[in-house]
């Protein structure tokens, strides 16, 4: 797990960034729920976003908590350095924010020349 990304230059594209979610709920929350994920920059401008849904099935007898997992893969554009955040919203209510900082590598610290 990381929260900082180094890039060669801006604008940059991070290929195959993985966002792993574990959604938990109570037995009373069985059914379908809307999920929204947005990547925002420091000014809360949306860089990337998407909507979907998750369905919690009825758990076995005696189980009171339910959960669902998701691994999302994005090719993420970063127009400039700074602090970004993934906002996760469930049924219209923000449930989490995951910060990510992005910076340019210092001169001479890139991958070796071939």
C-alpha positions in Angstrom: 0.0 0.0 0.0 1.3 3.4 -0.8 0.1 7.0 -0.6 2.8 8.7 -2.6 3.6 8.5 -6.3 6.8 9.7 -8.0 6.6 10.5 -11.7 9.2 11.6 -14.4 7.2 14.6 -15.6 3.8 16.2 -15.7 1.3 15.6 -17.0 1.6 12.0 -16.0 -0.4 8.8 -16.3 -0.1 6.1 -13.6 -0.9 2.9 -15.3 -3.0 0.3 -13.4 -3.4 2.0 -10.0 -5.3 -0.4 -7.7 -7.9 0.8 -5.2 -9.0 -1.9 -2.8 -12.3 -1.5 -1.0 -13.8 -3.5 1.8 -17.5 -2.5 2.4 -19.0 -3.6 5.6 -22.6 -3.3 6.8 -25.2 -4.7 9.2 -27.7 -7.4 8.5 -30.3 -4.6 8.2 -28.4 -3.3 5.1 -29.1 -6.3 2.9 -29.8 -5.3 -0.7 -28.4 -3.0 -3.4 -26.5 0.2 -2.6 -25.1 2.8 -4.9 -21.3 3.4 -4.9 -19.5 6.4 -6.3 -15.7 6.8 -6.4 -14.1 10.1 -7.4 -10.5 11.2 -7.7 -10.3 14.9 -6.8 -7.4 17.3 -6.8 -6.5 19.9 -4.2 -9.2 22.3 -5.5 -11.8 19.4 -5.3 -11.9 19.3 -9.1 -12.8 15.8 -10.3 -10.0 14.1 -12.3 -11.6 10.7 -12.6 -14.9 9.2 -11.4 -17.3 6.4 -11.7 -20.6 5.0 -10.3 -21.7 1.5 -9.6 -23.6 -0.6 -7.1 -22.9 -3.4 -4.6 -25.4 -5.9 -3.4 -25.2 -7.4 0.0 -26.8 -10.9 0.1 -28.5 -12.3 3.2 -25.8 -13.8 5.4 -26.2 -17.2 7.0 -28.2 -17.5 10.2 -26.5 -16.0 13.2 -24.2 -13.7 11.2 -24.9 -10.0 12.0 -22.3 -8.2 9.8 -22.0 -8.4 6.1 -19.2 -7.3 3.8 -18.2 -7.1 0.1 -14.8 -6.5 -1.4 -13.8 -4.8 -4.6 -10.5 -4.2 -6.4 -10.7 -1.4 -8.9 -8.0 -0.7 -11.5 -7.6 2.6 -13.1 -5.2 4.3 -15.5 -5.0 7.6 -13.6 -4.0 10.9 -15.1 -2.2 13.4 -12.9 -2.0 16.8 -14.6 0.3 18.3 -12.0 2.0 17.5 -8.7 0.1 17.9 -5.4 -2.3 16.1 -3.1 -5.2 14.2 -4.5 -7.9 12.1 -2.8 -10.2 9.2 -3.7 -13.7 9.9 -2.2 -15.9 6.9 -1.7 -19.6 7.6 -1.4 -22.3 4.9 -0.5 -25.9 5.8 -1.0 -25.1 9.5 -1.4 -23.1 9.7 1.9 -19.3 10.1 1.9 -17.8 7.1 3.8 -14.1 7.5 3.2 -11.4 9.6 1.6 -8.0 8.1 0.6 -5.2 10.7 0.1 -2.5 10.3 -2.5 0.4 12.7 -3.2 2.1 13.0 -6.5 5.5 14.6 -7.1 8.1 14.8 -9.8 11.4 12.9 -9.3 14.4 15.1 -8.6 16.8 15.4 -11.6 19.1 12.5 -11.9 17.0 10.1 -9.8 15.1 8.4 -12.7 15.5 4.9 -13.9 18.9 3.9 -15.3 19.7 4.7 -18.9 19.9 1.7 -21.3 
